[in-house]
Amino acid sequence: MTRRLLAAGVTAVLMAGLGACGGGGGETKANGTVGTTGSTGTTGAAKEAQPSPYTVFGLRDTVRHVSRKTVADTRAHLVRKCTTTTERVRHTSRSGTGTHRTTRVWYTTEHHQSCTKVRQGTEKYRRVVRPERWCVRLDDVNGHTSQDAVWYRVTRDTYDQVLAADEHRRVEFTPAGTGC
């Protein structure tokens, strides 16, 4: 179990490092498209596209930024409460053989501490109702003229680059999800 957790942790750190080194930069390509890599998530409102790790291209239709929404809420306030217990433990040792066999008995006191989280009142906090999202809507997705008004969720860097591009210009990026 420990090896699996260690392997998962190493994999997560490695992926985060490679993601930070390898992506996010957008460039204008020779054919005039704006391209980016390293985007995460896509979401669709008008039409649902299949989530894909591959890049998509199409004509820039519109962009949308959905801000994060939070509400005030209360939850149980948990505090750590520990109790100490003592236990008298009997120890024995035997020595000798035959009629000279003796048993020695002694007692020690062991201390144990058990801790649990106990509710003690309530506390206020901000609960996220809607996470922040950056979305791009494309027409003629992957060259199919029948696929219009498809929403993709993208990273903020990709959103900024697509926002800077002219309307109905061919853009290419790696979506993070579909819909918005």
Residue pairs with C-beta under 8 A, 6 or more apart in sequence:
19 38
22 37
22 38
23 37
23 38
23 174
24 36
24 37
24 38
24 155
24 157
25 36
25 37
25 38
26 34
26 35
26 36
26 157
26 158
26 161
26 173
27 34
27 35
27 36
28 34
28 35
29 35
29 172
31 170
32 169
32 170
33 57
33 169
33 170
33 171
33 172
34 161
34 162
34 164
34 165
34 169
34 170
34 171
34 172
35 55
35 171
35 172
35 173
36 157
36 158
36 161
36 162
36 172
36 173
36 174
37 55
37 173
37 174
38 155
38 157
38 158
38 174
39 154
39 155
39 157
39 158
39 173
39 174
39 175
39 176
40 153
40 154
40 155
40 176
40 177
41 133
41 153
41 154
41 155
41 175
41 176
41 177
42 49
42 51
42 52
42 151
42 152
42 153
42 154
42 175
42 176
42 177
42 178
42 179
43 133
43 135
43 151
43 152
43 153
43 177
43 178
43 179
43 180
44 150
44 151
44 152
44 178
44 179
44 180
45 151
45 179
45 180
46 137
46 149
46 150
46 151
47 147
47 148
47 149
47 150
47 151
48 178
48 179
49 56
49 141
49 147
49 150
49 151
49 152
49 175
49 178
50 178
51 175
51 177
51 178
52 175
53 174
54 174
55 172
55 173
55 174
56 138
56 141
56 142
56 152
56 172
56 173
56 174
56 175
57 138
57 141
57 142
57 143
57 170
57 171
57 172
57 173
58 138
58 139
58 140
58 141
58 142
58 143
58 147
58 150
58 170
58 171
59 138
59 139
59 140
59 168
59 169
59 170
59 171
60 136
60 138
60 162
60 165
60 166
60 167
60 168
60 169
60 170
60 171
61 137
61 138
61 139
61 148
61 149
61 167
61 168
62 136
62 137
62 167
63 134
63 135
63 136
63 137
63 159
63 162
63 163
64 134
64 135
64 136
64 137
64 151
64 180
65 132
65 133
65 134
65 135
65 159
66 130
66 132
66 133
66 134
66 135
66 180
67 132
68 128
68 130
68 131
68 132
69 128
69 129
69 130
70 126
70 127
70 128
70 129
71 126
71 127
71 129
72 124
72 125
72 126
72 127
73 124
73 125
73 126
73 127
74 122
74 123
74 124
74 125
75 122
75 123
75 125
76 119
76 121
76 122
76 123
77 119
77 120
77 121
77 122
77 123
78 117
78 118
78 119
78 120
79 117
79 118
79 120
80 115
80 116
80 117
80 118
81 115
81 116
81 117
81 118
82 113
82 114
82 115
83 113
83 114
83 115
84 111
84 112
84 113
85 111
85 112
85 113
85 114
86 109
86 110
86 111
86 112
87 109
87 110
87 112
88 107
88 108
88 109
89 107
89 108
89 109
89 110
90 105
90 106
90 107
91 105
91 106
91 107
91 108
92 103
92 104
92 105
93 103
93 104
94 101
94 102
94 103
94 104
95 101
95 102
95 104
96 102
133 153
133 180
134 153
134 154
134 155
134 156
134 158
134 159
135 151
135 152
135 153
135 154
135 159
135 180
136 151
136 152
136 154
136 158
136 159
136 162
136 171
136 173
137 149
137 150
137 151
137 152
137 180
138 150
138 152
138 171
139 147
139 148
139 149
139 150
139 168
140 147
140 148
141 147
141 148
141 150
150 178
151 178
151 179
151 180
152 173
152 175
152 176
152 177
152 178
152 180
153 175
153 176
153 177
153 178
153 179
153 180
154 162
154 173
154 175
154 176
155 176
158 173
158 174
161 171
161 173
162 171
162 173
165 171
